Structures are given as C-alpha cells and as structure tokens.
Amino acid sequence: MNAEQFQQLLVPLSLPWVQAAVRMDEAAQGVLLVVDGAGRLARTVTDGDLRRALLRHSPDTQTLAELPSRQPLVVRESASFSEIQQLLGTHGISHVPVVDAQGRPLDLVTSRELSQRIWLSSPHLGEEESAFVEDAFKSNWIAPLGPHVDGFERELAAHVGVSHGAAVTSGTAAIHLGLLLLGVRPGDTVFCSSLTFVASCNPILYCGAKPVFIDSEPQTWNMSPAALQRAFEWAQREGRLPRCVVIVNLYGQSADMDALLPLCERYGVPVLEDAAESLGATYKGRASGSFGRIGVYSFNGNKIITTSGGGMLVANDAALVERARKLATQAREPAAHYEHVEVGFNYRMSNVLAGIGRGQLRVLTQRVEQRRQVFERYRAALTGLEGLLQWMPEPPGYRSTRWLTCLSLKGPAVRQRRDLVLRTLERHSIEARPVWKPMHRQPLFHGAPFFAHDSGDFSSELFEAGICLPSGSNLTQEQQSRVIDQLRRALALAEVGRAIL
Ligand SMILES: *Cc1c(COP(=O)(O)O)cnc(C)c1O
C-alpha cells in the first residue's frame, strides 16, 4: 500500500455509509479508517459493517457516526512484528491500524502481508543443481571429497581467474585456514576491516591472535587506505607489524585494491581477501577475491550463490592450497596408516554440496545481473529522494554485484529515523537490516585498537544511518513494489517525525 492508497482509507465520521461502500470498493482493503475532526481514529468500518447496514435497510443518509461500533483494536508505532501477529491471531482479525500518541492513524497492517514475508536475501536455485546432486547419489559419492568437489574447485577458480581452490564447509573455515596458512600464531596481531560480519574476525581469535580494526572510507564503504596507513605506522613504531591484513569486500563491492595493496606490500604483510559477500564482482576488470595472497568465498544460504553452507579458499600458490586441503582433512600425512604430526580440522566440503555449487556457479553471472536490476529498480523508484538518502556508492572501475542494496540516511537524528524505517518495514513483514555494527564497537572485541578514516569514525556513522534492503535475485517485481511503497511511507513518516515523538 503506498501513501495515496493509505490516504484513501481515511474517511470522516460524517460520511454517509453508502458513500463509504463506494470508497471501500475503490480502496480494496476491506476496511476504512474513520477519523474525527482532530484526525484521530474514531472507529474502523469493515465490509461486514456495511453489509449489516444494508441488511438493516439503513437510510442512505445515515453516517458512519451512526452505525453501531466497538472500540477499534489498534497498535502503537513501536509495536513489534510478533506483537501484531499475536493480536491478529488472538482476535481473528485481518488488519490492524497503527496510531500515533494522539491516536491518529499512521499505518495499516494486514494479515495477508504478514503471511507473505519478504526476505533480505533468500536462496535461489537454478535448474541444474538437482542433476548434479542426483549424480552424486547415483554414483554413491555421498562422502566428503569426490568428483564434484574437484570439479567445483576447478570451475570456481577458473571463473575468478585464480589457479587453485579448496572447497570447505564454510567461509569462516576458509578464513581460519587462510590465517593459519599465512602463519598467524598466538599473540600475533592481524589487521581487519571493522565494518563487517563477525565471521571475518572470529577466526583471528581461533588462532589466539589479536585483531586491530581499520575504519571504512566513504567512497567504497570498505577499508580506508588512510586508516590502514596510520595503523601500519603505529605498528611499526610499536615494533609489531601484523602477520596479515584481512580486507573485506562488503555487500558485493571490492575495496580499493590499488590503494590498499601497495601499502601492505611496502610493509611486507600478506593480504587475506574476504570476498564472502563479493563473488561475481570485479575491480578494474579483475574478479573480487583474486587480489589477496589468499581469497575466500562463502556459499552460505544468503550469499549470491549457495551450497546451503560452504566456502572456498583460492590462491595462485599451488602448495598453499594443497596445504589448505590437508589441514581441512585432519592434517593427515600421506601414509596408508593414519599418521599425524600437526593439528588439523574437519573442514572439507561434501561431494553432494559441491554438486549444488557447480549448478549454482552456472547461474552466477545471471544472479549478478538480477541483483543489479533489483538495485536499479530501487534507485529509479526513489529518484527525487536524494536529499534524504544516499545509495552505497559504486565508483568508476568498480562493478558491484549489489549483493545487498544498501543506503544511508542523511540529516539529523539518523539513528532514530533508521530504526523507524526498519520498524515500519518489519511491521509489514519485510526483512531489512541495519548495516553491520562495526567490530570495534562489539563487546567481543572490547579494547581492540581501532584506526579511523579521519577525525570521525565512518563505519560507526554508516552503522547509525545505514539500511540493507531485500535484494534476493528471486525477489519479484510485486514484492519489490511492496518494499518500495513501505519504504517511501516510512521515509516520509521519519521526515515528519510525528511517529517518533
Ligand atoms: C558470510 C560471511 C562470511 C562467512 O561465511 P560463512 O560461509 O557463513 O561461514 C565471512 N565474511 C563475511 C564478510 C561474510 O558476509
């Protein structure tokens, strides 16, 4: 329901019931919100109320004020999705008005919306996956390892232009192995982008190392070269250069590699590129994830392609990838008996899941196009609102996958306005999220050093103002229109500020 459709639901108490029937038909929501002279919700009128008026042979001139009524059930703006769901269920009703502190209607939530949830990023299977999985069954290759694992590694590595890949159980496992391969040991420090999902840096803790967090820059939302430079200068003064730098490519977009990589080279520190969110993106024509000594992808359920759960470590160094495979299979030595000299992990991807991955890889290019189209539709639909919000930028030379369409709100009280927008979307069963909460602000990493982009803290600003919108490649136009309508209304409400107050 967009703003005009909502306005159509508002009628005065003085309206004759026959005219209300006409309006009800036009508005097609099965309910009208009847307001008094001060704009407060006096009652609701449903199809049933009008049918009963008809059966009673009420005179045409009888007004809505004269129809029998009960106190309408309403919720306040702060009501959560589950509170609303419960209310609708308990009373067996199909819609509930949302009112502000003065009792004026702000919104209407329907049970139909609640039953048709729109997800942030849902899995999207193609047509070939089941053939690969069936093949795994038929050939009895259900065990971990097998021809699909080899095939998936080869095909993915080729797709991103890197020589070798090791398929593992998750992106997190790939990062853990990557850190170990780069020599991260207890007591070491590791630099890492602060604005990211915790999986980028949990493995630093698995290694007993200490993270140092680097801020984002406004141009890319990714690691700030200026902040990285200052972190290196500090580390050198302290006489403790990091063992490696984890550069994250956020929300489908590469970091500024031409600025970041020379810095790391100057200090002789290798890069682990966390491309979990950016498979399919390019930077100056080269695949995201192919820039670091080691690159990491994720095939978790919400990523651009999925194996339901899985990850891949890629590198041009054959020995490094071979070692990743060994560590991922309990570090078994090449001996017929089971010989072990170092600690290993059970991190290998199964042949069945690799089959899904091979099918998904064939639709990756299409998925990127679809996600970019989703972004384009949002951008086009909200043209004219540039004063209120800014899209995640895509500088020249970058090609983002728009894995998630992200925006940041502009202006005062952004945190409250962001929350209001998120609450409005959630109330209509639309899953949207704040931008990642920076790692240097997480209790888990309390006390970890942080280097800001400039005098401010840009990743925190993005966290306060940023919103990720539903962006799945299988989002229908109709679903997206629902998101756009609610987003527009939420932005308008947030502007007026009346719902917050
Ligand atoms: C999803 C993700 C990971 C981890 O991937 P899993 O496969 O879920 O373990 C790592 N880093 C980032 C930035 C991610 O978004």
The ligand as a Tripos MOL2 file, in Angstrom:
@<TRIPOS>MOLECULE
LIG
   15    15     1     0     0
SMALL
NO_CHARGES

@<TRIPOS>ATOM
      1 C1         29.0770  -14.6970    5.2080 C.3       1 LIG1
      2 C2         30.3830  -14.0710    5.5230 C.ar      1 LIG1
      3 C3         31.4860  -14.8170    5.9880 C.ar      1 LIG1
      4 C4         31.4180  -16.2390    6.4070 C.3       1 LIG1
      5 O1         30.8560  -17.1220    5.6150 O.3       1 LIG1
      6 P1         30.1420  -18.4610    6.1900 P.3       1 LIG1
      7 O2         30.1360  -19.3040    4.9890 O.co2     1 LIG1
      8 O3         28.7950  -18.0400    6.6470 O.co2     1 LIG1
      9 O4         30.9890  -19.0010    7.2810 O.co2     1 LIG1
     10 C5         32.6780  -14.1560    6.1530 C.ar      1 LIG1
     11 N1         32.8040  -12.8580    5.9420 N.ar      1 LIG1
     12 C6         31.7830  -12.0940    5.5230 C.ar      1 LIG1
     13 C7         32.0160  -10.6510    5.2840 C.3       1 LIG1
     14 C8         30.5330  -12.6720    5.3290 C.ar      1 LIG1
     15 O5         29.4880  -11.9010    4.9730 O.3       1 LIG1
@<TRIPOS>BOND
     1     1     2 1
     2     2     3 ar
     3     2    14 ar
     4     3     4 1
     5     3    10 ar
     6     4     5 1
     7     5     6 1
     8     6     7 2
     9     6     8 1
    10     6     9 1
    11    10    11 ar
    12    11    12 ar
    13    12    13 1
    14    12    14 ar
    15    14    15 1
@<TRIPOS>SUBSTRUCTURE
     1 LIG1         1 GROUP 0 **** ****
